[in-house]
């Protein structure tokens, strides 16, 4: 069993990661500012990752699972605060690929600015570059849209609520924009593989091979609630992010290197069922956005 440091640990991905590895019997430390309830069976190190001083020097970690770094300084300040560490896994993003590159994006393609993601993507690029130079043994993971239990982002929960209210679903254009997902448990499983096998490759796209479009995804979300959606198309005069939970941006990651190490991923319908079960018991944990308000005020009014 390993001593693992998980950055964050209180919300969605970082919380799931902390609880997953704790349940596996590892000694999990979480680093956060203690502003939210802590996961079970972990050791809290209270502090800001950018103002640590010598706080971490007393600890020995076999590996760092860095879930909450968004900038170069986030990574640099943490690494410099650590005692020497053998393994480091950084959750980066598919936003590091310029949208002008041919798809599916591969790990060998150059990173660069993406106009959809803006500073989020360029900050991740700078963080990757610094980490690769400072810790050549580190692993970098580039996921698409993450989903699963503990999802506090208003994506699946938005569609679940529409289904529960028997609402028609307002679909961007024809609803055929593709989406790629990765279940947060599969992310944990893949990190386990990296910690165990230490493969030679150090940068991995991660995600499901199977791509679904918006219409298919909404159908699956309604299905887990026991409903069937009626779709209403929304034209381009309405900004997609005003009434829908994904940007108007279609992309696909090549995930063959991941599948060579982990041949199976959780089926999307099964993962959405788990998401809905968690959401039913944790509705107050979701950060809602005013999609329905926009639909009622701008879209329905226009169509009436």
N, C-alpha and C positions, 0 to 999 in steps of 0.2 A: 504494500500500500504506500501511496505517495503523500507527501506534504504539498498541497496545491494552493496557490494564491489565485483567487478569482477576483477580478476588479468589478466593482459594483456588487451585485448579489441581491438586490432588492426588487428589481423590475424586469419583467419579461425574460429576455435571453439570459442575462447574467444570473437572474434568480433561478431559472430552470437549470442552468449549468451547475450552479453551486449545489442545488438539491440533488441533481443527478449524480454527481461525483461523491457527495456525502453518502448517498444511499448505496453506492458501490463499495463503501468502506474506507474511502480515502479521508485523510485529515484535511478538511477544507477550511481555509482562511478566506474571509471576504474583506475587501478594502472599500469602505465607503464612509460617508459623513454621518451615518446613523440618523438620517432624516425619515426613514421608512421602517416598517417592521422587518426584522431580519429573518432569513430562512432558518429552518431547523437544522440542528446538528452541525453547526459551523462555528468557527471562532472569529469574532469580529475584531478587525483592526480599524479603529475609527480614525479617519483622517481624509484630507484632500490629497488626491494623487499628485497634485502639482506643488504641494507644500509639506513634504514628508520629513525633510531633514534626515536624521539618523534613525527614524522610527522603525524602519524595516531591517536595519543591519543586525538586529538580535535574532532574526528568524532565518531558518534554513528552509528554502522551498526547492523541491525537486523540479517543479514546473510552474510557470505563470500562464494562466488562461486570461488573456487581456481582451475583455469584451467591450470595454467602455472607452477606448481611446479613439479620439476623432481627429487629433492634430499631431504634428511632429512633437510639440512640446509635451503633450500628454504621454507619449511613449518615452521620449528622452528623459523627462523628469522621473518617471517611474524606474526605468532601467538604471539610472545613475543612483537611485536611492536603494537599490537592491544589493544584497550580498551576491557573489557570483551564483548564477543559476544555469543549470544544464539545458533545460528545455523552456521554450517560450512560444506560445501560439497567439497570434494576433488576428482578431476578426476584423478584416478590412471590408471591402464592398465591391460589388460589380460596377459601382459608379466610377471606378478608376479607368474604365474603357471609354474612349471618345465614341460618340454615337455615329461618327463618320466611318468607322472601321467596318469591314465586312463581318457578317455574323454567320454562325455563332462565334462569340468572342473566345479566343484561346489564350492560355497563359503566356504564350510566346509573343503575342501582339504587344505593341508599345502602349504604355499608359499615357493619358493626356486629358486635358480639360473636356468635360462633358457639359453641354449647355443646359441640359435638363437638371442636373444635380449641382452644378455650380461649385461653390466653395467646399461643399461636403466632399465631393469627389477629389478635388485638388488637394485638400487637407489630408485625405487618406493616402494619396500618392506620396506626399512628403513624409508622412509617418512610415509608410512602407520602406521608402528609400533610406531613411535614417536607421530604421531597425535592421535592415538587411546589411548595412555597412557595420553597425555596432555589434550585432549578434548574428553572424552568418548561419548559425545553427537554427535560428528561429523559423517557424512556419507561419505562412500568411494564407488565410482563407478568404475567398471572395464569393460571398453568397448572393443569390438573388433575393426575392422577398421571403423572409422567414415567417413562419406561422406555427401555431400549436397552442397548447395550454399556456396560460399566463400572458397571452397576447393582450396588451393594454392599448395597442394602437387601434384606431377605429377603422379596421378593415373588415375582417370576418364579423366582428360584433355588429357593425353597421348593417350588413346583409341579414344576419340573424334577426335583428330587431325588425327589419322590414318584413321578413317572413312571419315573425310572431304577430305582427300587426295586420297580416293579410294585405299588405300594400303591393300594388303593382311596382315593378322595379324599373327605374329610369336608366336606360342603357345608353352608354356613349355610342352614338352613331349605330352601326350594325352589330356591335358587340363582338366583333371578331378580332379585336386586338389580343395578341397572345400574352400569356403570363407564365412565368416560371417560379416555382416555389421550392422551399426546402424546410422540412419539419425540424423544429428545434431539437428534438430527440436524436434525429439523424445527425445533426451537427455535433452533438455530444458523442455519439458513437464514432464519428469520424475522428474527433479529437482523441478519443481513446486509442484508436488505431495508430495515429501519429505518435502518441506517447509510447506505445508498445513497440512498433516496428521501426520507427525513425527512418522513413524512406529517404532516398537521395534527393528527390524533388522537394523543393521547399515552398513552392507557390501552387495553390490548388484553387481552381473554380470548384464550387460545391453547389449542388442543387439536384432536383429531379430531372431525369431524362425526359419524362413526359411533359409536354407543354399543353396547357389548356387555354382557350380563349375566355374572354370575360363572360360570355353567355354560359359556357360550360361551368365555369367556376361559380357563378351565381346559382345556377341550377343545383349544383352539389350542396351549396350552403342552405338553400331552401329545403332540399331533400332531407338533410339531417334534422331539420326542424319539423319535418313531416308535411311540408307544403310544396306546391308547384307554382313558380312565378308566372305572372303575366307581364310581358315586356312592353315597354314604351320607349321608342327611340328618341334620343335628344340630339338635336343638330349641333353643328359647330359654332353657332352663335353664342352658346353657353360654354364658358371655360370648364373643362372637364373636372378640374379639382374643386370646383364650387359645389358639385353635387355628387361626386364619385370619389372613391378612396385611393385611386391610383393615377399617376401622371399619364398624360397622353404620350406614352413612349413605349415602344415595343422593342424588346431585346431578348437575346438568348445566349446562354453560356454553354460552351462545350465542357462537359463534365466527365469526359472519358477517363481522365487520370484518377478522379475520385472513384469511379465505378471499378477501376482495376483493383483498388484496395478494398472497396466496400460495394459488392455487386448488387445489393438490394437496398431500396429505400421504402419508407412507409407510403402506402397508397394514399392519394390525396383525400379520398372520401373518408377513409379511416382516420386520418389526421384531423379532418374537419369535425368529425364526431367527437373526438377528444377535445377539440377547441370549444365546441358548443357545451359539452358537459362542464368544462371549467368555467365558461362564461356564465352559465346559469347560476353558479354558486358565488360568482365574484363580479356581479354587474357593476358594482360601485368602483371597481378598479380600472374601468375603461375610460380613456380620455376621449370624450365625445367631441365631434365636430359638427357644425351646423349644416350638414348636407340636406336634411329633410326641410329645414327652414328655407333654404334656397329653392328647393323644389317647389314647396308650397307657394312661395312668394313670386318666383320668377318663371318657373317652367309650367306648373299647372295653370297659373293665371294666364300665361301666354296662350296656352292651348285651349282654354275655356272660351 
